[in-house]
Amino acid sequence: MSVRIIQALVAIGLMTSASAAFGQASLHEVKAASELPTWKSITVGQHRGVNAVRNALDDARMAVGDFAYEILGRPAFAFAREPRQLDLVLLSVGALGFDQGGTLAEIHARAIRLGFELCPEEVGPQLRLQYRNQPVGEFLHVAMKPQRTYGGDLTDFTLANSGAGLSLLGGGAHPDLVVARNVVFVFVRPSSAQVAIVPDP
């Protein structure tokens, strides 16, 4: 299956289909970041710059979609200068309180109010490199500040295992994109998260 076809499936899946990761994500509504244990810890800052990351992905025989490949090389894409460990969690849209789905802007804002953090840009490629036992059929959407392609499209990362191998894909990340309740996102869990709940305005 080509990367372009997988990207099309991701675009459909973000709005309609369940991820295999739904079984790993919280099934109840989360009220604070302190409720969730760490799903996976990864290290960013292990590769110095875009060429090193692209070479590592190529050496690992991991497919990189056109949009993902493009935003990796954009000037606004930041790489950590020193190795740093991050604790990650999986959160479904429903677990964030959106039973009927929500926009990307709403999802990010709710998670931040609960004490989670958006992932640094580098989490996408580093998690892809460090998460090699991803189950077939699982698609994980990386919660991050969207990056712009050369054409100006807002794009973020999705980690996929379609059955044809491990992939790092880029998908639409407009703030108004509506995402279904069963889509699973990757967020950063602060190591000392004891966050008071801030009510929605």
Contacts in CASP RR format, 6 or more apart in sequence:
PFRMAT RR
TARGET T0000
AUTHOR 0000-0000-0000
METHOD contacts of the structure
MODEL  1
MSVRIIQALVAIGLMTSASAAFGQASLHEVKAASELPTWKSITVGQHRGV
NAVRNALDDARMAVGDFAYEILGRPAFAFAREPRQLDLVLLSVGALGFDQ
GGTLAEIHARAIRLGFELCPEEVGPQLRLQYRNQPVGEFLHVAMKPQRTY
GGDLTDFTLANSGAGLSLLGGGAHPDLVVARNVVFVFVRPSSAQVAIVPD
P
1 162 0 8 1.000
1 163 0 8 1.000
1 164 0 8 1.000
3 63 0 8 1.000
3 64 0 8 1.000
3 65 0 8 1.000
3 66 0 8 1.000
3 167 0 8 1.000
3 169 0 8 1.000
4 65 0 8 1.000
4 66 0 8 1.000
6 63 0 8 1.000
6 65 0 8 1.000
6 160 0 8 1.000
6 162 0 8 1.000
6 164 0 8 1.000
6 167 0 8 1.000
6 169 0 8 1.000
7 65 0 8 1.000
7 66 0 8 1.000
7 67 0 8 1.000
7 169 0 8 1.000
7 170 0 8 1.000
7 171 0 8 1.000
9 162 0 8 1.000
10 139 0 8 1.000
10 158 0 8 1.000
10 160 0 8 1.000
10 169 0 8 1.000
10 170 0 8 1.000
10 171 0 8 1.000
11 171 0 8 1.000
11 172 0 8 1.000
13 139 0 8 1.000
13 180 0 8 1.000
13 183 0 8 1.000
14 139 0 8 1.000
14 141 0 8 1.000
14 158 0 8 1.000
14 171 0 8 1.000
14 177 0 8 1.000
14 179 0 8 1.000
14 180 0 8 1.000
14 183 0 8 1.000
15 178 0 8 1.000
15 179 0 8 1.000
15 180 0 8 1.000
15 183 0 8 1.000
16 180 0 8 1.000
17 180 0 8 1.000
17 182 0 8 1.000
18 182 0 8 1.000
19 137 0 8 1.000
19 138 0 8 1.000
19 139 0 8 1.000
19 140 0 8 1.000
19 182 0 8 1.000
19 183 0 8 1.000
19 184 0 8 1.000
20 135 0 8 1.000
20 136 0 8 1.000
20 137 0 8 1.000
20 138 0 8 1.000
20 139 0 8 1.000
21 90 0 8 1.000
21 135 0 8 1.000
21 138 0 8 1.000
21 139 0 8 1.000
21 140 0 8 1.000
21 184 0 8 1.000
22 92 0 8 1.000
22 182 0 8 1.000
22 184 0 8 1.000
24 39 0 8 1.000
24 90 0 8 1.000
24 184 0 8 1.000
25 90 0 8 1.000
25 91 0 8 1.000
25 92 0 8 1.000
25 95 0 8 1.000
25 184 0 8 1.000
26 35 0 8 1.000
26 36 0 8 1.000
26 90 0 8 1.000
26 91 0 8 1.000
26 92 0 8 1.000
26 95 0 8 1.000
27 92 0 8 1.000
27 95 0 8 1.000
28 95 0 8 1.000
29 94 0 8 1.000
29 95 0 8 1.000
29 96 0 8 1.000
29 97 0 8 1.000
30 36 0 8 1.000
30 91 0 8 1.000
30 95 0 8 1.000
30 96 0 8 1.000
30 114 0 8 1.000
31 114 0 8 1.000
31 197 0 8 1.000
32 114 0 8 1.000
32 115 0 8 1.000
32 193 0 8 1.000
32 194 0 8 1.000
32 195 0 8 1.000
32 196 0 8 1.000
32 197 0 8 1.000
33 89 0 8 1.000
33 114 0 8 1.000
33 115 0 8 1.000
33 116 0 8 1.000
33 189 0 8 1.000
33 190 0 8 1.000
33 193 0 8 1.000
33 195 0 8 1.000
34 193 0 8 1.000
34 194 0 8 1.000
34 195 0 8 1.000
36 89 0 8 1.000
36 91 0 8 1.000
36 189 0 8 1.000
37 89 0 8 1.000
38 87 0 8 1.000
38 88 0 8 1.000
38 89 0 8 1.000
38 189 0 8 1.000
39 88 0 8 1.000
39 89 0 8 1.000
39 90 0 8 1.000
40 87 0 8 1.000
40 88 0 8 1.000
40 127 0 8 1.000
40 130 0 8 1.000
40 131 0 8 1.000
41 85 0 8 1.000
41 86 0 8 1.000
41 87 0 8 1.000
41 88 0 8 1.000
42 85 0 8 1.000
42 86 0 8 1.000
42 88 0 8 1.000
42 123 0 8 1.000
42 126 0 8 1.000
42 127 0 8 1.000
42 130 0 8 1.000
42 131 0 8 1.000
43 83 0 8 1.000
43 84 0 8 1.000
43 85 0 8 1.000
43 86 0 8 1.000
43 126 0 8 1.000
43 130 0 8 1.000
44 79 0 8 1.000
44 80 0 8 1.000
44 83 0 8 1.000
44 84 0 8 1.000
44 86 0 8 1.000
44 120 0 8 1.000
44 122 0 8 1.000
44 123 0 8 1.000
44 126 0 8 1.000
45 79 0 8 1.000
45 80 0 8 1.000
45 81 0 8 1.000
45 82 0 8 1.000
45 83 0 8 1.000
45 84 0 8 1.000
45 122 0 8 1.000
45 126 0 8 1.000
46 83 0 8 1.000
46 126 0 8 1.000
47 53 0 8 1.000
47 56 0 8 1.000
47 79 0 8 1.000
47 125 0 8 1.000
47 126 0 8 1.000
48 79 0 8 1.000
49 79 0 8 1.000
50 72 0 8 1.000
50 73 0 8 1.000
50 77 0 8 1.000
50 79 0 8 1.000
53 72 0 8 1.000
53 79 0 8 1.000
53 122 0 8 1.000
53 125 0 8 1.000
53 126 0 8 1.000
54 64 0 8 1.000
54 69 0 8 1.000
54 72 0 8 1.000
56 125 0 8 1.000
56 129 0 8 1.000
57 64 0 8 1.000
57 125 0 8 1.000
57 128 0 8 1.000
57 129 0 8 1.000
57 168 0 8 1.000
60 129 0 8 1.000
60 132 0 8 1.000
60 166 0 8 1.000
62 128 0 8 1.000
62 129 0 8 1.000
62 165 0 8 1.000
62 166 0 8 1.000
62 167 0 8 1.000
62 168 0 8 1.000
63 164 0 8 1.000
63 165 0 8 1.000
63 166 0 8 1.000
63 167 0 8 1.000
63 168 0 8 1.000
64 72 0 8 1.000
64 167 0 8 1.000
64 168 0 8 1.000
64 169 0 8 1.000
65 167 0 8 1.000
65 168 0 8 1.000
65 169 0 8 1.000
65 170 0 8 1.000
67 149 0 8 1.000
67 153 0 8 1.000
67 155 0 8 1.000
67 169 0 8 1.000
67 170 0 8 1.000
67 171 0 8 1.000
67 172 0 8 1.000
68 155 0 8 1.000
68 157 0 8 1.000
68 168 0 8 1.000
68 169 0 8 1.000
68 170 0 8 1.000
68 171 0 8 1.000
70 149 0 8 1.000
70 150 0 8 1.000
70 155 0 8 1.000
71 77 0 8 1.000
71 121 0 8 1.000
71 147 0 8 1.000
71 148 0 8 1.000
71 149 0 8 1.000
71 155 0 8 1.000
71 170 0 8 1.000
72 125 0 8 1.000
74 147 0 8 1.000
74 148 0 8 1.000
74 149 0 8 1.000
74 150 0 8 1.000
76 147 0 8 1.000
76 148 0 8 1.000
77 121 0 8 1.000
77 147 0 8 1.000
78 120 0 8 1.000
78 121 0 8 1.000
78 122 0 8 1.000
79 121 0 8 1.000
79 122 0 8 1.000
80 120 0 8 1.000
80 122 0 8 1.000
86 119 0 8 1.000
86 120 0 8 1.000
86 123 0 8 1.000
86 188 0 8 1.000
87 188 0 8 1.000
87 189 0 8 1.000
87 190 0 8 1.000
87 191 0 8 1.000
88 119 0 8 1.000
88 123 0 8 1.000
88 127 0 8 1.000
88 186 0 8 1.000
88 187 0 8 1.000
88 188 0 8 1.000
88 189 0 8 1.000
89 116 0 8 1.000
89 186 0 8 1.000
89 187 0 8 1.000
89 188 0 8 1.000
89 189 0 8 1.000
90 140 0 8 1.000
90 184 0 8 1.000
90 185 0 8 1.000
90 186 0 8 1.000
91 111 0 8 1.000
91 116 0 8 1.000
91 184 0 8 1.000
91 185 0 8 1.000
91 187 0 8 1.000
92 181 0 8 1.000
92 182 0 8 1.000
92 183 0 8 1.000
92 184 0 8 1.000
92 185 0 8 1.000
93 101 0 8 1.000
93 102 0 8 1.000
93 107 0 8 1.000
93 179 0 8 1.000
93 180 0 8 1.000
93 181 0 8 1.000
93 182 0 8 1.000
93 183 0 8 1.000
93 185 0 8 1.000
94 101 0 8 1.000
94 181 0 8 1.000
94 182 0 8 1.000
96 107 0 8 1.000
96 110 0 8 1.000
96 111 0 8 1.000
96 114 0 8 1.000
97 110 0 8 1.000
98 106 0 8 1.000
98 107 0 8 1.000
98 110 0 8 1.000
98 181 0 8 1.000
99 181 0 8 1.000
100 181 0 8 1.000
101 178 0 8 1.000
101 179 0 8 1.000
101 180 0 8 1.000
101 181 0 8 1.000
102 178 0 8 1.000
102 179 0 8 1.000
102 181 0 8 1.000
103 175 0 8 1.000
103 176 0 8 1.000
103 177 0 8 1.000
103 178 0 8 1.000
103 179 0 8 1.000
104 173 0 8 1.000
104 174 0 8 1.000
104 175 0 8 1.000
104 176 0 8 1.000
104 177 0 8 1.000
104 179 0 8 1.000
105 175 0 8 1.000
105 176 0 8 1.000
107 143 0 8 1.000
107 179 0 8 1.000
107 185 0 8 1.000
108 118 0 8 1.000
108 143 0 8 1.000
110 200 0 8 1.000
111 118 0 8 1.000
111 143 0 8 1.000
111 185 0 8 1.000
111 187 0 8 1.000
112 118 0 8 1.000
113 197 0 8 1.000
113 198 0 8 1.000
113 200 0 8 1.000
114 195 0 8 1.000
114 197 0 8 1.000
115 190 0 8 1.000
115 193 0 8 1.000
115 195 0 8 1.000
116 143 0 8 1.000
116 187 0 8 1.000
116 188 0 8 1.000
116 189 0 8 1.000
116 190 0 8 1.000
116 193 0 8 1.000
117 187 0 8 1.000
117 188 0 8 1.000
117 189 0 8 1.000
117 190 0 8 1.000
118 143 0 8 1.000
118 144 0 8 1.000
118 145 0 8 1.000
118 187 0 8 1.000
118 188 0 8 1.000
119 142 0 8 1.000
119 143 0 8 1.000
119 144 0 8 1.000
119 186 0 8 1.000
119 187 0 8 1.000
119 188 0 8 1.000
120 144 0 8 1.000
120 188 0 8 1.000
121 144 0 8 1.000
121 145 0 8 1.000
121 147 0 8 1.000
123 142 0 8 1.000
123 144 0 8 1.000
123 157 0 8 1.000
123 186 0 8 1.000
123 188 0 8 1.000
124 142 0 8 1.000
124 144 0 8 1.000
124 157 0 8 1.000
124 159 0 8 1.000
124 168 0 8 1.000
125 157 0 8 1.000
125 168 0 8 1.000
127 140 0 8 1.000
127 142 0 8 1.000
127 159 0 8 1.000
127 186 0 8 1.000
128 157 0 8 1.000
128 159 0 8 1.000
128 166 0 8 1.000
128 167 0 8 1.000
128 168 0 8 1.000
131 159 0 8 1.000
132 166 0 8 1.000
134 140 0 8 1.000
134 159 0 8 1.000
134 160 0 8 1.000
134 161 0 8 1.000
134 166 0 8 1.000
135 161 0 8 1.000
136 161 0 8 1.000
136 162 0 8 1.000
136 163 0 8 1.000
137 160 0 8 1.000
137 161 0 8 1.000
137 162 0 8 1.000
137 163 0 8 1.000
138 159 0 8 1.000
138 160 0 8 1.000
138 161 0 8 1.000
139 158 0 8 1.000
139 159 0 8 1.000
139 160 0 8 1.000
139 183 0 8 1.000
139 184 0 8 1.000
140 158 0 8 1.000
140 159 0 8 1.000
140 160 0 8 1.000
140 184 0 8 1.000
140 185 0 8 1.000
140 186 0 8 1.000
141 156 0 8 1.000
141 157 0 8 1.000
141 158 0 8 1.000
141 179 0 8 1.000
141 183 0 8 1.000
141 184 0 8 1.000
141 185 0 8 1.000
141 186 0 8 1.000
142 156 0 8 1.000
142 157 0 8 1.000
142 158 0 8 1.000
142 159 0 8 1.000
142 185 0 8 1.000
142 186 0 8 1.000
143 156 0 8 1.000
143 185 0 8 1.000
143 186 0 8 1.000
143 187 0 8 1.000
144 156 0 8 1.000
144 157 0 8 1.000
146 154 0 8 1.000
146 155 0 8 1.000
146 156 0 8 1.000
146 172 0 8 1.000
146 173 0 8 1.000
146 174 0 8 1.000
147 154 0 8 1.000
147 155 0 8 1.000
147 156 0 8 1.000
148 154 0 8 1.000
148 155 0 8 1.000
149 155 0 8 1.000
153 172 0 8 1.000
154 172 0 8 1.000
154 173 0 8 1.000
154 174 0 8 1.000
154 175 0 8 1.000
155 170 0 8 1.000
155 171 0 8 1.000
155 172 0 8 1.000
155 173 0 8 1.000
156 170 0 8 1.000
156 171 0 8 1.000
156 172 0 8 1.000
156 173 0 8 1.000
157 168 0 8 1.000
157 169 0 8 1.000
157 170 0 8 1.000
157 171 0 8 1.000
158 168 0 8 1.000
158 169 0 8 1.000
158 170 0 8 1.000
158 171 0 8 1.000
159 166 0 8 1.000
159 167 0 8 1.000
159 168 0 8 1.000
159 169 0 8 1.000
159 186 0 8 1.000
160 166 0 8 1.000
160 167 0 8 1.000
160 168 0 8 1.000
160 169 0 8 1.000
161 167 0 8 1.000
END
